[in-house]
């Protein structure tokens, strides 16, 4: 059994960090998304997609988070949580003009997908579809 130092497995406070210990399959990140201007269309934080085997979850700390799971849209307020099970279409956004602060709980594979998306300069639709597939997901 591996031995971890305290700094490998705890983040106090999490405050905008990502907790992803080496070898762990679970990742927790605290994210803040700026607000949507009044009368503007909210910007999706991720395109509609699904994960073949992974679940993804959100817990709202402050503000309101819009989440679509399947064909249903939810507006989550502070203290609310939601899970997107495997094989379920989903996306999320900030529907309000004020920032939203939330925890996103994901698998290491989803975190690797997010890191790969942020690292790529090629954003062509076919490239993105291939990237999602590489990490066990499907871009819809």
Backbone as JSON, one array per atom type, in Angstrom:
{
  "sequence": "XXXXXXXXXXXXXXXXXXXXXXXXXXXXXXXXXXXXXXXXXXXXXXXXXXXXXXXXXXXXXXXXXXXXXXXXXXXXXXXXXXXXXXXXXXXXXXXXXXXXXXXXXXXXXXXXXXXXXXXXXXXXXXXXXXXXXXXXXXXX",
  "N": [[0.84, -1.17, 0.0], [0.6, 2.2, -0.92], [2.31, 4.97, 0.62], [1.23, 8.08, 1.59], [1.96, 11.53, 1.82], [0.66, 14.06, 3.98], [0.17, 16.39, 2.47], [-0.28, 15.34, -0.04], [-2.82, 14.21, -0.03], [-4.68, 15.91, 1.08], [-6.29, 19.08, 0.99], [-6.26, 22.06, 2.39], [-7.31, 25.25, 2.86], [-9.48, 24.02, 0.19], [-10.13, 25.92, -1.77], [-10.13, 26.91, -4.68], [-8.3, 25.14, -5.69], [-7.21, 21.93, -7.06], [-7.73, 18.7, -5.97], [-6.04, 15.89, -6.43], [-4.74, 13.19, -5.85], [-1.87, 11.19, -6.71], [-2.51, 8.2, -8.38], [-5.08, 7.98, -7.39], [-8.54, 7.54, -8.18], [-10.47, 9.4, -7.95], [-11.21, 12.82, -8.22], [-11.3, 16.07, -6.89], [-12.31, 19.32, -7.43], [-12.34, 22.83, -6.9], [-14.13, 25.22, -8.47], [-14.68, 28.43, -9.95], [-17.02, 30.25, -11.76], [-17.47, 32.97, -13.85], [-20.1, 35.43, -14.0], [-23.06, 35.54, -16.14], [-23.81, 38.07, -18.36], [-26.68, 40.22, -17.98], [-29.5, 39.56, -20.0], [-27.97, 38.15, -21.82], [-26.94, 35.19, -23.55], [-26.19, 32.31, -21.71], [-22.86, 30.99, -21.42], [-21.77, 27.8, -22.18], [-19.94, 25.7, -19.99], [-18.85, 23.39, -20.76], [-19.11, 21.5, -23.76], [-22.1, 19.75, -24.86], [-21.93, 16.45, -23.82], [-21.04, 13.01, -23.08], [-19.98, 10.48, -20.76], [-18.62, 7.31, -21.1], [-18.17, 5.39, -19.04], [-17.86, 6.8, -16.69], [-18.92, 8.76, -13.88], [-19.95, 12.1, -13.03], [-19.99, 14.89, -10.86], [-21.5, 17.75, -9.19], [-21.33, 20.24, -6.68], [-22.79, 22.97, -5.29], [-21.36, 25.82, -3.91], [-21.59, 28.63, -3.66], [-23.83, 30.94, -5.19], [-25.49, 30.25, -8.33], [-25.8, 27.39, -10.33], [-26.28, 26.26, -13.56], [-27.35, 23.21, -14.86], [-27.56, 20.65, -17.22], [-28.9, 17.54, -17.42], [-29.3, 14.74, -19.24], [-32.28, 15.42, -20.84], [-33.23, 17.32, -19.15], [-33.19, 20.41, -17.46], [-31.58, 21.93, -14.75], [-31.46, 24.28, -12.08], [-29.2, 24.9, -9.78], [-28.74, 25.86, -6.45], [-26.75, 27.27, -3.74], [-25.62, 24.68, -1.68], [-26.93, 22.68, -3.03], [-26.65, 19.62, -4.91], [-25.68, 17.51, -7.66], [-25.58, 14.64, -9.82], [-24.2, 13.33, -12.77], [-24.8, 10.42, -14.25], [-22.95, 7.64, -15.8], [-23.03, 7.44, -19.4], [-24.9, 9.43, -19.8], [-26.09, 12.31, -21.28], [-24.77, 15.56, -20.75], [-24.17, 18.94, -19.54], [-22.97, 22.15, -18.31], [-23.35, 25.46, -16.79], [-23.17, 28.99, -15.92], [-26.0, 30.62, -15.04], [-26.6, 33.12, -14.04], [-25.92, 36.68, -13.36], [-24.01, 36.98, -11.38], [-20.98, 35.55, -9.97], [-20.5, 31.97, -9.76], [-19.59, 29.53, -7.42], [-18.27, 26.36, -7.04], [-17.95, 22.84, -6.29], [-16.49, 20.39, -8.3], [-16.71, 17.06, -8.88], [-14.99, 14.4, -10.06], [-13.81, 11.67, -12.12], [-10.41, 10.46, -12.45], [-9.93, 10.04, -15.13], [-11.74, 11.79, -16.43], [-10.67, 14.2, -15.55], [-8.19, 14.05, -16.82], [-9.06, 14.28, -19.47], [-10.09, 16.93, -19.44], [-7.7, 18.32, -18.91], [-6.3, 17.67, -21.25], [-7.89, 18.89, -23.2], [-7.55, 21.6, -22.5], [-4.87, 21.81, -23.09], [-4.6, 21.49, -25.82], [-4.14, 23.11, -28.94], [-5.45, 22.88, -31.27], [-8.66, 23.15, -32.2], [-10.58, 22.11, -33.88], [-13.68, 20.58, -34.83], [-13.55, 17.74, -35.42], [-11.09, 17.01, -34.33], [-11.58, 17.55, -31.62], [-13.64, 15.69, -31.13], [-12.22, 13.29, -31.41], [-10.44, 13.55, -29.29], [-12.17, 13.49, -27.05], [-13.11, 10.84, -27.36], [-10.73, 9.41, -26.95], [-10.48, 9.63, -24.22], [-12.55, 8.12, -23.14], [-15.1, 9.21, -23.59], [-17.85, 10.95, -25.2], [-18.35, 13.44, -27.54], [-21.1, 15.38, -28.15]],
  "CA": [[0.0, 0.0, 0.0], [1.42, 3.42, -0.97], [2.26, 5.89, 1.75], [1.06, 9.44, 1.1], [2.14, 12.61, 2.79], [-0.57, 14.84, 4.2], [-0.03, 17.33, 1.37], [-0.72, 14.6, -1.23], [-4.2, 13.75, 0.05], [-5.56, 16.89, 1.71], [-6.12, 20.47, 0.57], [-6.95, 22.89, 3.36], [-8.61, 24.99, 2.24], [-9.42, 23.65, -1.22], [-10.04, 27.29, -2.3], [-9.7, 27.07, -6.06], [-7.33, 24.11, -6.06], [-7.68, 20.61, -7.44], [-7.15, 17.63, -5.16], [-5.95, 14.73, -7.31], [-3.55, 12.42, -5.46], [-1.37, 10.2, -7.66], [-3.08, 6.87, -8.24], [-6.49, 8.04, -6.98], [-9.47, 7.63, -9.3], [-11.4, 10.47, -7.65], [-10.62, 14.16, -8.23], [-12.2, 17.12, -6.43], [-11.79, 20.65, -7.77], [-13.21, 23.97, -6.64], [-14.09, 26.13, -9.61], [-15.55, 29.6, -9.96], [-17.36, 30.67, -13.11], [-17.99, 34.34, -13.83], [-21.52, 35.55, -14.31], [-23.56, 35.8, -17.48], [-24.44, 39.39, -18.39], [-28.13, 40.26, -18.11], [-29.99, 39.48, -21.38], [-27.03, 37.41, -22.68], [-27.06, 33.73, -23.54], [-25.1, 31.74, -20.91], [-21.83, 30.23, -22.12], [-21.58, 26.46, -21.61], [-18.59, 25.42, -19.49], [-18.42, 22.22, -21.53], [-20.12, 21.16, -24.76], [-22.87, 18.55, -24.52], [-21.11, 15.25, -23.96], [-21.3, 11.95, -22.11], [-18.84, 9.62, -20.43], [-19.08, 5.93, -21.24], [-18.12, 4.64, -17.78], [-17.58, 7.67, -15.55], [-19.9, 9.71, -13.36], [-19.42, 13.42, -12.74], [-20.92, 15.51, -9.92], [-21.3, 19.14, -8.84], [-21.91, 20.71, -5.41], [-22.72, 24.43, -5.35], [-20.96, 26.49, -2.67], [-22.16, 29.98, -3.7], [-24.39, 31.31, -6.48], [-26.39, 29.32, -9.01], [-25.19, 26.65, -11.43], [-27.21, 25.58, -14.46], [-26.85, 21.89, -15.28], [-28.48, 19.84, -17.99], [-28.64, 16.1, -17.33], [-30.28, 14.22, -20.19], [-33.03, 16.52, -21.45], [-33.79, 18.15, -18.08], [-32.34, 21.5, -16.99], [-31.69, 22.21, -13.32], [-30.74, 25.43, -11.54], [-28.78, 24.51, -8.44], [-28.3, 26.93, -5.58], [-25.8, 26.86, -2.69], [-26.04, 23.52, -0.91], [-27.49, 21.67, -3.93], [-25.69, 18.75, -5.59], [-26.25, 16.71, -8.74], [-24.67, 13.66, -10.42], [-24.45, 12.85, -14.13], [-24.33, 9.04, -14.34], [-22.36, 7.26, -17.08], [-23.9, 7.34, -20.58], [-25.95, 10.45, -19.73], [-25.72, 13.6, -21.86], [-24.79, 16.63, -19.77], [-23.38, 20.15, -19.67], [-23.25, 23.06, -17.19], [-23.09, 26.87, -17.07], [-23.63, 29.94, -14.91], [-27.12, 31.34, -15.63], [-26.83, 34.39, -13.35], [-24.86, 37.67, -13.57], [-23.01, 36.89, -10.32], [-20.18, 34.32, -10.07], [-20.9, 30.75, -9.05], [-18.45, 28.78, -6.9], [-18.77, 25.0, -6.87], [-17.04, 21.7, -6.36], [-16.75, 19.41, -9.34], [-16.15, 15.78, -8.46], [-14.86, 13.65, -11.3], [-12.79, 10.62, -12.13], [-9.12, 10.87, -12.98], [-10.03, 10.03, -16.6], [-12.38, 13.04, -16.83], [-9.67, 15.26, -15.3], [-7.21, 13.95, -17.9], [-9.71, 14.85, -20.65], [-10.1, 18.38, -19.27], [-6.32, 18.78, -19.08], [-5.94, 17.53, -22.67], [-8.62, 19.94, -23.93], [-6.89, 22.87, -22.24], [-3.52, 21.79, -23.64], [-4.58, 21.44, -27.28], [-4.37, 24.35, -29.67], [-6.32, 22.52, -32.4], [-10.04, 23.07, -31.7], [-11.49, 21.67, -34.94], [-14.65, 19.61, -34.3], [-13.09, 16.35, -35.53], [-10.01, 16.85, -33.34], [-12.2, 17.48, -30.3], [-14.35, 14.4, -31.03], [-11.21, 12.26, -31.19], [-9.92, 13.75, -27.95], [-13.18, 12.95, -26.13], [-13.1, 9.37, -27.49], [-9.49, 8.92, -26.33], [-10.66, 9.6, -22.77], [-13.76, 7.39, -22.73], [-16.24, 10.12, -23.61], [-18.36, 11.25, -26.53], [-18.78, 14.8, -27.78], [-22.4, 15.29, -28.85]],
  "C": [[0.9, 1.24, 0.0], [1.25, 4.27, 0.28], [2.22, 7.31, 1.17], [1.4, 10.42, 2.21], [0.82, 13.35, 2.9], [-0.85, 15.77, 3.03], [-0.48, 16.65, 0.08], [-2.22, 14.34, -1.22], [-5.16, 14.72, 0.71], [-5.25, 18.27, 1.17], [-6.93, 21.32, 1.54], [-6.49, 24.33, 3.28], [-8.44, 24.6, 0.77], [-9.3, 24.92, -2.07], [-9.44, 27.42, -3.7], [-8.69, 26.05, -6.54], [-8.03, 22.85, -6.58], [-6.97, 19.61, -6.56], [-7.22, 16.35, -5.98], [-4.71, 13.92, -6.96], [-3.17, 11.39, -6.53], [-1.99, 8.84, -7.36], [-4.54, 6.85, -7.81], [-7.37, 8.14, -8.22], [-10.45, 8.78, -9.12], [-10.66, 11.8, -7.57], [-11.69, 15.14, -7.76], [-11.55, 18.46, -6.78], [-12.82, 21.7, -7.37], [-13.04, 24.94, -7.78], [-15.02, 27.31, -9.36], [-15.76, 30.0, -11.4], [-17.99, 32.05, -13.04], [-19.44, 34.35, -14.3], [-21.81, 35.78, -15.78], [-24.22, 37.18, -17.47], [-25.96, 39.28, -18.57], [-28.49, 40.32, -19.6], [-29.01, 38.81, -22.34], [-27.3, 35.92, -22.54], [-25.9, 33.16, -22.71], [-24.13, 30.93, -21.78], [-21.65, 28.89, -21.42], [-20.14, 26.3, -21.15], [-18.0, 24.21, -20.19], [-19.49, 21.98, -22.59], [-20.93, 19.96, -24.28], [-22.01, 17.33, -24.8], [-21.62, 14.19, -22.98], [-20.01, 11.19, -21.88], [-19.35, 8.19, -20.45], [-19.15, 5.2, -19.9], [-18.01, 5.51, -16.53], [-18.78, 8.53, -15.17], [-19.18, 11.03, -13.09], [-20.45, 14.11, -11.84], [-20.52, 16.94, -9.63], [-21.98, 19.41, -7.5], [-21.7, 22.22, -5.36], [-22.41, 25.0, -3.98], [-21.59, 27.88, -2.56], [-22.72, 30.23, -5.1], [-25.31, 30.24, -7.02], [-25.65, 28.69, -10.19], [-26.3, 26.01, -12.25], [-26.57, 24.28, -14.9], [-27.94, 21.21, -16.1], [-28.01, 18.4, -17.89], [-29.71, 15.44, -18.19], [-30.96, 15.41, -20.85], [-33.62, 17.46, -20.41], [-32.75, 19.16, -17.62], [-32.64, 21.77, -15.52], [-30.95, 23.51, -13.02], [-30.46, 25.12, -10.09], [-28.28, 25.72, -7.67], [-27.36, 26.38, -4.52], [-26.4, 25.74, -1.85], [-26.63, 22.41, -1.76], [-26.36, 20.88, -4.6], [-26.42, 17.95, -6.66], [-25.17, 15.79, -9.31], [-25.14, 13.35, -11.83], [-23.91, 11.42, -14.21], [-23.68, 8.74, -15.69], [-23.44, 7.17, -18.16], [-25.04, 8.35, -20.58], [-25.41, 11.77, -20.28], [-25.78, 14.68, -20.78], [-23.92, 17.81, -20.19], [-23.71, 21.03, -18.47], [-22.8, 24.47, -17.53], [-23.53, 27.71, -15.88], [-24.76, 30.77, -15.52], [-27.32, 32.75, -15.08], [-25.69, 35.38, -13.61], [-23.76, 37.65, -12.49], [-22.22, 35.59, -10.45], [-20.83, 33.16, -9.32], [-19.62, 30.03, -8.65], [-18.96, 27.39, -6.55], [-17.63, 24.0, -6.83], [-17.46, 20.85, -7.55], [-15.99, 18.16, -8.92], [-16.16, 14.89, -9.7], [-13.85, 12.53, -11.14], [-11.48, 11.19, -12.68], [-9.15, 10.91, -14.5], [-10.7, 11.32, -17.11], [-11.4, 14.21, -16.64], [-8.61, 15.24, -16.4], [-7.78, 14.51, -19.21], [-9.71, 16.37, -20.58], [-8.71, 18.96, -19.49], [-5.9, 18.73, -20.55], [-6.65, 18.59, -23.51], [-7.92, 21.28, -23.75], [-5.5, 22.95, -22.88], [-3.49, 21.84, -25.17], [-4.86, 22.82, -27.88], [-5.33, 24.12, -30.83], [-7.73, 22.28, -31.88], [-11.05, 22.67, -32.77], [-12.42, 20.6, -34.38], [-14.17, 18.16, -34.34], [-11.98, 16.05, -34.52], [-10.6, 16.71, -31.94], [-12.95, 16.16, -30.1], [-13.35, 13.28, -30.73], [-10.62, 12.35, -29.79], [-10.9, 13.19, -26.91], [-13.16, 11.42, -26.17], [-11.88, 8.77, -26.8], [-9.65, 8.76, -24.81], [-12.02, 9.03, -22.35], [-15.02, 8.23, -22.7], [-16.68, 10.34, -25.05], [-18.85, 12.68, -26.57], [-20.05, 14.73, -28.61], [-22.68, 16.54, -29.68]]
}
